[in-house]
């Protein structure tokens, strides 16, 4: 299946223009993360992202995948590694503009199961890592289909949009003990309003709601995540020499439900508590071809709704990160970017380590290149 994704990528890049003004792009690079805990454990993740897209006047088609290798080394001298291709994301959309009272974007996305599933003992050890520690958390799933529709309108410095999506998720084997896992479908509603306060300052308000269906295991009810609400606001200021963006958002989750006493969290991030995110990003344009980028972020997560005796309690986590990098336009067709960030993540007591909290400290280095033609 991954070979098929590569073939599709080559096909995208080789599409004839046929006078349609089509733009094609290809992105790749290298991302390396390394971390160590206060208990002496260490680990790393290496990611080679692969993305290709073709865009016409009204349509867009894109593919996104990656090669991933994640390793953990506990202080007892053992090690575990999970490596291979990640699932491939494909998306096809069509836009209708200036012909109706509102602009419309209709599309359909797919998750192609090119990644690893049916995890062994080593894979499960890697899957126990905190989601916020990794660029790619988990590399395998089922065949998913996600149709969506977005309506938007602009008027007098304002713009507003509303989206509706329905994700149908396919079956797959998670591990030897969790075979024939059928994740529940997901209904999502999104909304966004933005306003140009001045020529240089813009504000925005956004929200999302997600309703999850029941997960089934071998035909039996297994788990259902609680509804998720996300709300946030952001602001940006732009001048010829620089741009600044700030975003604050909150995630609010209802309590998840488990239908068997032997249940364990598979997608552990779905069983987290409420979250607060604060993100800052700054672009300094040194010249027309060179931009320095700096960024910082804070995540504060509270405990989920389970009692300590249940075995499903997660006390939450706190993550702080900061970094800087550079974007450089090499030619009219090629742009390169480099970024170095450091982070500290405190993962409080949870079902993986119920008697202690772990503090991870580390860094991430990213180098990307994009070709557009």
One Martini backbone bead per residue (centre of mass of N, CA, C, O) as a GRO file, in nm:
protein
  373
    1UNK     BB    1   0.056   0.063  -0.019
    2UNK     BB    2   0.303   0.254  -0.010
    3UNK     BB    3   0.375   0.220  -0.305
    4UNK     BB    4   0.112   0.348  -0.406
    5UNK     BB    5   0.171   0.627  -0.285
    6UNK     BB    6   0.425   0.681  -0.451
    7UNK     BB    7   0.288   0.662  -0.725
    8UNK     BB    8   0.090   0.897  -0.672
    9UNK     BB    9   0.306   1.111  -0.632
   10UNK     BB   10   0.429   1.091  -0.914
   11UNK     BB   11   0.163   1.157  -1.059
   12UNK     BB   12   0.128   1.442  -0.949
   13UNK     BB   13   0.403   1.555  -1.058
   14UNK     BB   14   0.314   1.447  -1.370
   15UNK     BB   15   0.098   1.633  -1.427
   16UNK     BB   16  -0.058   1.792  -1.662
   17UNK     BB   17  -0.156   2.115  -1.720
   18UNK     BB   18  -0.346   2.190  -1.972
   19UNK     BB   19  -0.397   2.509  -1.909
   20UNK     BB   20  -0.488   2.525  -1.576
   21UNK     BB   21  -0.280   2.640  -1.368
   22UNK     BB   22  -0.112   2.427  -1.224
   23UNK     BB   23  -0.004   2.334  -0.894
   24UNK     BB   24   0.292   2.185  -0.770
   25UNK     BB   25   0.406   1.982  -0.482
   26UNK     BB   26   0.701   1.912  -0.263
   27UNK     BB   27   0.770   1.743   0.051
   28UNK     BB   28   1.061   1.729   0.267
   29UNK     BB   29   1.280   1.563   0.523
   30UNK     BB   30   1.397   1.613   0.874
   31UNK     BB   31   1.317   1.461   1.200
   32UNK     BB   32   1.463   1.510   1.533
   33UNK     BB   33   1.419   1.339   1.846
   34UNK     BB   34   1.517   1.398   2.195
   35UNK     BB   35   1.519   1.219   2.520
   36UNK     BB   36   1.493   1.255   2.888
   37UNK     BB   37   1.463   1.135   3.206
   38UNK     BB   38   1.475   1.152   3.558
   39UNK     BB   39   1.518   0.814   3.548
   40UNK     BB   40   1.711   0.753   3.268
   41UNK     BB   41   1.549   0.758   3.032
   42UNK     BB   42   1.536   0.712   2.668
   43UNK     BB   43   1.493   0.874   2.333
   44UNK     BB   44   1.371   0.853   1.982
   45UNK     BB   45   1.288   1.036   1.669
   46UNK     BB   46   1.248   0.958   1.316
   47UNK     BB   47   1.152   1.175   1.037
   48UNK     BB   48   1.018   1.131   0.696
   49UNK     BB   49   0.854   1.340   0.511
   50UNK     BB   50   0.567   1.310   0.273
   51UNK     BB   51   0.459   1.548   0.017
   52UNK     BB   52   0.177   1.599  -0.212
   53UNK     BB   53   0.049   1.843  -0.464
   54UNK     BB   54  -0.253   1.956  -0.642
   55UNK     BB   55  -0.350   2.277  -0.798
   56UNK     BB   56  -0.625   2.443  -0.896
   57UNK     BB   57  -0.877   2.663  -0.920
   58UNK     BB   58  -1.088   2.434  -0.761
   59UNK     BB   59  -0.875   2.209  -0.696
   60UNK     BB   60  -0.748   1.942  -0.463
   61UNK     BB   61  -0.454   1.727  -0.420
   62UNK     BB   62  -0.335   1.503  -0.153
   63UNK     BB   63  -0.030   1.374   0.010
   64UNK     BB   64   0.051   1.198   0.329
   65UNK     BB   65   0.363   1.094   0.479
   66UNK     BB   66   0.597   0.853   0.648
   67UNK     BB   67   0.904   0.787   0.801
   68UNK     BB   68   0.944   0.583   1.105
   69UNK     BB   69   1.153   0.607   1.413
   70UNK     BB   70   1.114   0.453   1.740
   71UNK     BB   71   1.295   0.487   2.056
   72UNK     BB   72   1.362   0.303   2.365
   73UNK     BB   73   1.564   0.348   2.687
   74UNK     BB   74   1.587   0.208   2.956
   75UNK     BB   75   1.778   0.192   3.257
   76UNK     BB   76   1.798  -0.143   3.232
   77UNK     BB   77   1.907  -0.185   2.907
   78UNK     BB   78   1.680  -0.183   2.737
   79UNK     BB   79   1.476  -0.206   2.425
   80UNK     BB   80   1.269  -0.021   2.176
   81UNK     BB   81   1.117  -0.059   1.839
   82UNK     BB   82   0.947   0.153   1.588
   83UNK     BB   83   0.915   0.080   1.235
   84UNK     BB   84   0.811   0.271   0.941
   85UNK     BB   85   0.532   0.336   0.786
   86UNK     BB   86   0.291   0.549   0.766
   87UNK     BB   87   0.013   0.660   0.718
   88UNK     BB   88  -0.193   0.767   0.446
   89UNK     BB   89  -0.295   1.087   0.334
   90UNK     BB   90  -0.592   1.167   0.155
   91UNK     BB   91  -0.705   1.453  -0.061
   92UNK     BB   92  -1.022   1.582  -0.196
   93UNK     BB   93  -1.112   1.901  -0.351
   94UNK     BB   94  -1.386   2.150  -0.399
   95UNK     BB   95  -1.438   2.487  -0.522
   96UNK     BB   96  -1.688   2.748  -0.466
   97UNK     BB   97  -1.672   3.075  -0.621
   98UNK     BB   98  -1.872   3.351  -0.678
   99UNK     BB   99  -2.182   3.184  -0.721
  100UNK     BB  100  -2.272   3.224  -0.426
  101UNK     BB  101  -2.353   3.345  -0.121
  102UNK     BB  102  -2.144   3.112  -0.069
  103UNK     BB  103  -1.866   2.948  -0.006
  104UNK     BB  104  -1.742   2.624  -0.120
  105UNK     BB  105  -1.618   2.312   0.041
  106UNK     BB  106  -1.556   1.993  -0.102
  107UNK     BB  107  -1.471   1.669   0.050
  108UNK     BB  108  -1.224   1.388   0.071
  109UNK     BB  109  -1.088   1.163   0.304
  110UNK     BB  110  -0.798   0.943   0.365
  111UNK     BB  111  -0.694   0.641   0.532
  112UNK     BB  112  -0.408   0.465   0.457
  113UNK     BB  113  -0.289   0.137   0.554
  114UNK     BB  114   0.066   0.172   0.568
  115UNK     BB  115   0.106   0.093   0.854
  116UNK     BB  116   0.145  -0.018   1.174
  117UNK     BB  117   0.018  -0.312   1.315
  118UNK     BB  118   0.001  -0.551   1.531
  119UNK     BB  119   0.148  -0.520   1.799
  120UNK     BB  120   0.414  -0.574   1.978
  121UNK     BB  121   0.600  -0.536   2.253
  122UNK     BB  122   0.765  -0.301   2.138
  123UNK     BB  123   0.529  -0.132   2.025
  124UNK     BB  124   0.385  -0.093   2.303
  125UNK     BB  125   0.616   0.065   2.439
  126UNK     BB  126   0.595   0.306   2.243
  127UNK     BB  127   0.280   0.362   2.281
  128UNK     BB  128   0.329   0.468   2.592
  129UNK     BB  129   0.395   0.731   2.504
  130UNK     BB  130   0.351   1.047   2.497
  131UNK     BB  131   0.195   1.231   2.261
  132UNK     BB  132   0.356   1.514   2.317
  133UNK     BB  133   0.650   1.387   2.239
  134UNK     BB  134   0.547   1.340   1.939
  135UNK     BB  135   0.503   1.384   1.605
  136UNK     BB  136   0.438   1.064   1.584
  137UNK     BB  137   0.151   0.884   1.712
  138UNK     BB  138   0.137   0.640   1.563
  139UNK     BB  139   0.131   0.435   1.238
  140UNK     BB  140  -0.160   0.282   1.268
  141UNK     BB  141  -0.460   0.171   1.085
  142UNK     BB  142  -0.734   0.213   0.909
  143UNK     BB  143  -0.984   0.253   0.676
  144UNK     BB  144  -1.065   0.587   0.603
  145UNK     BB  145  -1.357   0.812   0.580
  146UNK     BB  146  -1.385   1.188   0.502
  147UNK     BB  147  -1.639   1.376   0.467
  148UNK     BB  148  -1.681   1.732   0.361
  149UNK     BB  149  -1.815   2.069   0.459
  150UNK     BB  150  -1.768   2.419   0.355
  151UNK     BB  151  -1.874   2.743   0.468
  152UNK     BB  152  -1.825   3.085   0.331
  153UNK     BB  153  -1.785   3.444   0.427
  154UNK     BB  154  -1.746   3.784   0.308
  155UNK     BB  155  -1.763   4.106   0.505
  156UNK     BB  156  -1.652   4.399   0.603
  157UNK     BB  157  -1.380   4.246   0.734
  158UNK     BB  158  -1.531   3.978   0.740
  159UNK     BB  159  -1.524   3.623   0.842
  160UNK     BB  160  -1.706   3.309   0.781
  161UNK     BB  161  -1.727   2.962   0.908
  162UNK     BB  162  -1.855   2.624   0.825
  163UNK     BB  163  -1.829   2.278   0.940
  164UNK     BB  164  -1.868   1.931   0.807
  165UNK     BB  165  -1.803   1.598   0.945
  166UNK     BB  166  -1.740   1.235   0.856
  167UNK     BB  167  -1.590   0.960   1.023
  168UNK     BB  168  -1.494   0.650   0.881
  169UNK     BB  169  -1.379   0.367   1.056
  170UNK     BB  170  -1.167   0.107   1.033
  171UNK     BB  171  -1.048  -0.194   1.071
  172UNK     BB  172  -0.810  -0.341   1.316
  173UNK     BB  173  -0.505  -0.456   1.449
  174UNK     BB  174  -0.342  -0.362   1.733
  175UNK     BB  175  -0.296  -0.653   1.868
  176UNK     BB  176  -0.292  -0.962   1.998
  177UNK     BB  177  -0.521  -0.868   2.220
  178UNK     BB  178  -0.638  -0.647   1.984
  179UNK     BB  179  -0.859  -0.763   1.776
  180UNK     BB  180  -1.082  -0.636   1.576
  181UNK     BB  181  -1.086  -0.319   1.564
  182UNK     BB  182  -1.377  -0.085   1.586
  183UNK     BB  183  -1.396   0.224   1.538
  184UNK     BB  184  -1.567   0.489   1.584
  185UNK     BB  185  -1.734   0.731   1.469
  186UNK     BB  186  -1.703   1.087   1.352
  187UNK     BB  187  -1.841   1.398   1.447
  188UNK     BB  188  -1.795   1.727   1.296
  189UNK     BB  189  -1.777   2.072   1.414
  190UNK     BB  190  -1.711   2.395   1.264
  191UNK     BB  191  -1.585   2.732   1.355
  192UNK     BB  192  -1.531   3.074   1.209
  193UNK     BB  193  -1.408   3.406   1.307
  194UNK     BB  194  -1.304   3.709   1.138
  195UNK     BB  195  -1.109   4.027   1.184
  196UNK     BB  196  -1.021   4.340   1.045
  197UNK     BB  197  -0.926   4.593   1.233
  198UNK     BB  198  -0.681   4.638   1.046
  199UNK     BB  199  -0.432   4.620   0.818
  200UNK     BB  200  -0.246   4.472   1.065
  201UNK     BB  201  -0.503   4.358   1.231
  202UNK     BB  202  -0.614   4.031   1.353
  203UNK     BB  203  -0.904   3.841   1.443
  204UNK     BB  204  -1.006   3.524   1.613
  205UNK     BB  205  -1.267   3.266   1.618
  206UNK     BB  206  -1.290   2.923   1.744
  207UNK     BB  207  -1.454   2.594   1.682
  208UNK     BB  208  -1.520   2.253   1.823
  209UNK     BB  209  -1.701   1.943   1.755
  210UNK     BB  210  -1.705   1.601   1.898
  211UNK     BB  211  -1.849   1.281   1.808
  212UNK     BB  212  -1.837   0.952   1.945
  213UNK     BB  213  -1.832   0.637   1.882
  214UNK     BB  214  -1.825   0.308   1.932
  215UNK     BB  215  -1.609   0.079   2.026
  216UNK     BB  216  -1.505  -0.239   1.887
  217UNK     BB  217  -1.442  -0.590   1.998
  218UNK     BB  218  -1.525  -0.849   1.836
  219UNK     BB  219  -1.836  -0.718   1.841
  220UNK     BB  220  -1.784  -0.563   2.111
  221UNK     BB  221  -1.827  -0.346   2.341
  222UNK     BB  222  -1.562  -0.112   2.464
  223UNK     BB  223  -1.567   0.211   2.370
  224UNK     BB  224  -1.626   0.571   2.461
  225UNK     BB  225  -1.584   0.880   2.387
  226UNK     BB  226  -1.609   1.185   2.479
  227UNK     BB  227  -1.700   1.472   2.415
  228UNK     BB  228  -1.565   1.748   2.218
  229UNK     BB  229  -1.435   2.076   2.306
  230UNK     BB  230  -1.333   2.365   2.110
  231UNK     BB  231  -1.174   2.677   2.204
  232UNK     BB  232  -1.070   2.996   2.045
  233UNK     BB  233  -0.812   3.255   2.021
  234UNK     BB  234  -0.680   3.514   1.797
  235UNK     BB  235  -0.380   3.703   1.691
  236UNK     BB  236  -0.256   3.948   1.446
  237UNK     BB  237   0.055   4.110   1.331
  238UNK     BB  238   0.145   4.325   1.044
  239UNK     BB  239   0.452   4.399   0.882
  240UNK     BB  240   0.700   4.423   0.662
  241UNK     BB  241   0.921   4.301   0.890
  242UNK     BB  242   0.670   4.154   1.049
  243UNK     BB  243   0.518   3.878   1.249
  244UNK     BB  244   0.238   3.814   1.481
  245UNK     BB  245   0.125   3.529   1.683
  246UNK     BB  246  -0.171   3.445   1.888
  247UNK     BB  247  -0.284   3.155   2.089
  248UNK     BB  248  -0.592   3.047   2.254
  249UNK     BB  249  -0.685   2.721   2.393
  250UNK     BB  250  -0.957   2.482   2.456
  251UNK     BB  251  -1.013   2.152   2.600
  252UNK     BB  252  -1.325   1.964   2.633
  253UNK     BB  253  -1.406   1.666   2.818
  254UNK     BB  254  -1.580   1.400   2.843
  255UNK     BB  255  -1.639   1.115   2.983
  256UNK     BB  256  -1.546   0.814   2.942
  257UNK     BB  257  -1.642   0.477   2.819
  258UNK     BB  258  -1.651   0.149   2.962
  259UNK     BB  259  -1.771  -0.200   2.883
  260UNK     BB  260  -1.516  -0.337   3.017
  261UNK     BB  261  -1.292  -0.453   3.261
  262UNK     BB  262  -1.047  -0.495   3.030
  263UNK     BB  263  -1.002  -0.217   2.957
  264UNK     BB  264  -0.792  -0.012   2.742
  265UNK     BB  265  -0.619   0.236   2.620
  266UNK     BB  266  -0.552   0.310   2.290
  267UNK     BB  267  -0.632   0.616   2.251
  268UNK     BB  268  -0.509   0.795   2.501
  269UNK     BB  269  -0.586   1.096   2.424
  270UNK     BB  270  -0.903   1.043   2.464
  271UNK     BB  271  -0.840   1.006   2.800
  272UNK     BB  272  -0.809   1.286   2.867
  273UNK     BB  273  -0.812   1.595   2.975
  274UNK     BB  274  -0.817   1.905   3.001
  275UNK     BB  275  -0.708   2.195   2.797
  276UNK     BB  276  -0.428   2.432   2.766
  277UNK     BB  277  -0.334   2.668   2.505
  278UNK     BB  278  -0.018   2.843   2.427
  279UNK     BB  279   0.074   3.046   2.135
  280UNK     BB  280   0.382   3.165   1.977
  281UNK     BB  281   0.465   3.367   1.675
  282UNK     BB  282   0.762   3.478   1.482
  283UNK     BB  283   0.837   3.701   1.205
  284UNK     BB  284   1.154   3.788   1.042
  285UNK     BB  285   1.232   4.000   0.771
  286UNK     BB  286   1.536   4.040   0.631
  287UNK     BB  287   1.432   3.949   0.347
  288UNK     BB  288   1.271   3.827   0.070
  289UNK     BB  289   1.434   3.525   0.130
  290UNK     BB  290   1.444   3.585   0.459
  291UNK     BB  291   1.337   3.409   0.765
  292UNK     BB  292   1.277   3.447   1.106
  293UNK     BB  293   1.178   3.195   1.349
  294UNK     BB  294   0.971   3.210   1.644
  295UNK     BB  295   0.878   3.004   1.941
  296UNK     BB  296   0.601   2.929   2.179
  297UNK     BB  297   0.476   2.690   2.440
  298UNK     BB  298   0.173   2.586   2.628
  299UNK     BB  299   0.074   2.298   2.829
  300UNK     BB  300  -0.235   2.227   3.016
  301UNK     BB  301  -0.333   1.933   3.196
  302UNK     BB  302  -0.579   1.763   3.332
  303UNK     BB  303  -0.771   1.553   3.480
  304UNK     BB  304  -0.960   1.302   3.462
  305UNK     BB  305  -1.275   1.130   3.561
  306UNK     BB  306  -1.112   0.917   3.722
  307UNK     BB  307  -1.040   0.703   3.954
  308UNK     BB  308  -0.770   0.559   4.099
  309UNK     BB  309  -0.901   0.262   4.124
  310UNK     BB  310  -0.958   0.208   3.805
  311UNK     BB  311  -0.680   0.247   3.617
  312UNK     BB  312  -0.774   0.534   3.435
  313UNK     BB  313  -0.597   0.743   3.550
  314UNK     BB  314  -0.519   1.095   3.469
  315UNK     BB  315  -0.336   1.376   3.591
  316UNK     BB  316  -0.161   1.483   3.356
  317UNK     BB  317   0.008   1.776   3.198
  318UNK     BB  318   0.325   1.955   3.118
  319UNK     BB  319   0.423   2.189   2.852
  320UNK     BB  320   0.739   2.330   2.735
  321UNK     BB  321   0.829   2.549   2.455
  322UNK     BB  322   1.118   2.639   2.238
  323UNK     BB  323   1.215   2.831   1.933
  324UNK     BB  324   1.418   2.836   1.622
  325UNK     BB  325   1.451   2.971   1.277
  326UNK     BB  326   1.464   2.921   0.909
  327UNK     BB  327   1.371   3.080   0.599
  328UNK     BB  328   1.466   2.984   0.251
  329UNK     BB  329   1.492   3.111  -0.069
  330UNK     BB  330   1.660   2.963  -0.328
  331UNK     BB  331   1.430   2.959  -0.538
  332UNK     BB  332   1.140   2.987  -0.706
  333UNK     BB  333   1.085   2.663  -0.623
  334UNK     BB  334   1.272   2.673  -0.355
  335UNK     BB  335   1.223   2.590   0.000
  336UNK     BB  336   1.384   2.631   0.315
  337UNK     BB  337   1.401   2.474   0.653
  338UNK     BB  338   1.487   2.557   1.003
  339UNK     BB  339   1.466   2.387   1.336
  340UNK     BB  340   1.497   2.461   1.696
  341UNK     BB  341   1.387   2.277   1.989
  342UNK     BB  342   1.274   2.291   2.326
  343UNK     BB  343   1.175   2.069   2.608
  344UNK     BB  344   0.919   2.016   2.870
  345UNK     BB  345   0.774   1.713   3.028
  346UNK     BB  346   0.502   1.652   3.250
  347UNK     BB  347   0.407   1.324   3.348
  348UNK     BB  348   0.167   1.216   3.515
  349UNK     BB  349  -0.003   1.002   3.667
  350UNK     BB  350  -0.083   0.675   3.521
  351UNK     BB  351  -0.143   0.369   3.366
  352UNK     BB  352   0.176   0.337   3.308
  353UNK     BB  353   0.254   0.528   3.588
  354UNK     BB  354   0.090   0.526   3.892
  355UNK     BB  355   0.351   0.605   4.111
  356UNK     BB  356   0.445   0.835   3.899
  357UNK     BB  357   0.634   1.101   3.767
  358UNK     BB  358   0.745   1.235   3.451
  359UNK     BB  359   1.042   1.397   3.313
  360UNK     BB  360   1.090   1.552   3.005
  361UNK     BB  361   1.392   1.616   2.811
  362UNK     BB  362   1.452   1.810   2.500
  363UNK     BB  363   1.477   1.786   2.134
  364UNK     BB  364   1.420   1.948   1.803
  365UNK     BB  365   1.498   1.875   1.458
  366UNK     BB  366   1.441   2.065   1.149
  367UNK     BB  367   1.435   1.976   0.789
  368UNK     BB  368   1.314   2.149   0.499
  369UNK     BB  369   1.160   2.095   0.167
  370UNK     BB  370   1.022   2.295  -0.115
  371UNK     BB  371   0.842   2.229  -0.418
  372UNK     BB  372   0.725   2.459  -0.678
  373UNK     BB  373   0.542   2.422  -1.025
   0.00000   0.00000   0.00000
